[in-house]
Amino acid sequence: MAHADRGGFALPAAIMALVLLSALVAGALFVSTEELRAGRTDLADQRAMATAEWALERAIAAWDPRRNTSLAIGASEFVGDTADDGVATTGDRVVVTATRVQRSGFLITAYGAYASDGRGIPTRHTIAASLTLVNARIPLRATLTAGGVVTVDGGVIEGIDTTTAAPAGLCNEGAASSVAGVAVPDTTLVCGAQCSGVPPAGVTGTPPVALATGLTNDSTGVSGGVDAAAALADRASIDLPGGTLAPRPSVRASQCDRADPLNWGDPGRAGACADYYALVHVRGSLVLAAGSVGQGILLVDGSLVVEAGARFVGVVIVGDDIVVAGTGAEIVGIAFARDGDRAGGSRIADGGTIRFASCAVSRAVLGTSRLTRTPERWWVELR
């Protein structure tokens, strides 16, 4: 019997199965590889975003208030440019820039990049934040506002604005060139050799003596109507007991030593502490000894005595009386004396001087301001 030849199918079937299995394995490998790449990209993207947010928060928390008075409107400054700085891990890159957009407004941009997975082009994010300075609202109505007697005997209270150097736009906008010399509840409280109701020699301004109802919340207020002295005392950078003090600029390793409680800045603006403005609270009465210098905002619970050769520039708020006596004894800016005990009164004598300087007030307020987020949406992702 003749038998016809029949071809086998096992080999073709095996080859076809191998081809199909290879395709399935290749497809699965491709899908898993793409998922891994997508996951790594998402992780790197989130890491870059987190790095930018971290850099922004750190810049706000570590804000140097000296920028408040040194950075001109429209100018920019690198706040941080770090790569593996000991806080960020390997592969992180952070660049933070602050730009002053107005007198009390800053725009801070934070660029964060992450490339530790070896990719040629790192993932990156840039975010921007709008921030504003919160500060005291000091009215410019009189060089010295007092709640009691003010005696001017051989001293000067000058209401004409004294020019001080500052970057453009950082002084009080629209400030009057002249204010009242003294503001008191009764014009007869301003005395020379005697209390006659006539402005004594040495008192100048527009007018030399003005009527005021005393130191109210409005006269030393801040935004929101909170009393300035109490509000500022709560966040004083320097808190000291009363006594005789001799503050002076202090420098360590070529940097202004802001940890020194007797460093109240350099009103002469000749050294490293030129843009350091102290917010000083003294619990009791204070005597500024001869040769003392300081700038910023000075809060004294009791009385203040400025001796010959001592000088303070900025805002002075005193719970009782102010005595500025002796050659070279000087307050430049603006002063408030509550005369809490209604006895004795303030005295400017023997060559002592209080001079109005709106720019000095503005710089003192800015230099002691806090940087905070603007209301509503305060940040945006740029890319």
ABEGO torsion letter per residue (X at the ends): XBBBBBBBAAAAAAAAAAAAAAAAAAAAAAAAAAAAAAAAAAAAAAAAAAAAAAAAAAAAAABBAAAAAABBBGBBBBABBBBGAGABBBGBBBBBBBBBABAABBBBBBBBBBAAAGBABBBBBBBBBBBBBBBBBBBBABABBBABBBBBBGBBBBABBBBBBBBBGABBBGBBABBBABBBABAAABBBABBAGBBBBGBBEOBABBBBAEBBAAAABBBGGBBAAAAAAAABABBBBBEBBBBBBBBBGGBBBAABAABAEBAAGABAAAABBBBBBBBEBBBBBBGBBBBEBBBBABBBBBBBGBBBBEBBBBABBBBBBEBGBBBBEBBBBAGAAGBGEBBBBGGBBBBBBAAAAAAAAAAABBBBBBBEBABBBAX
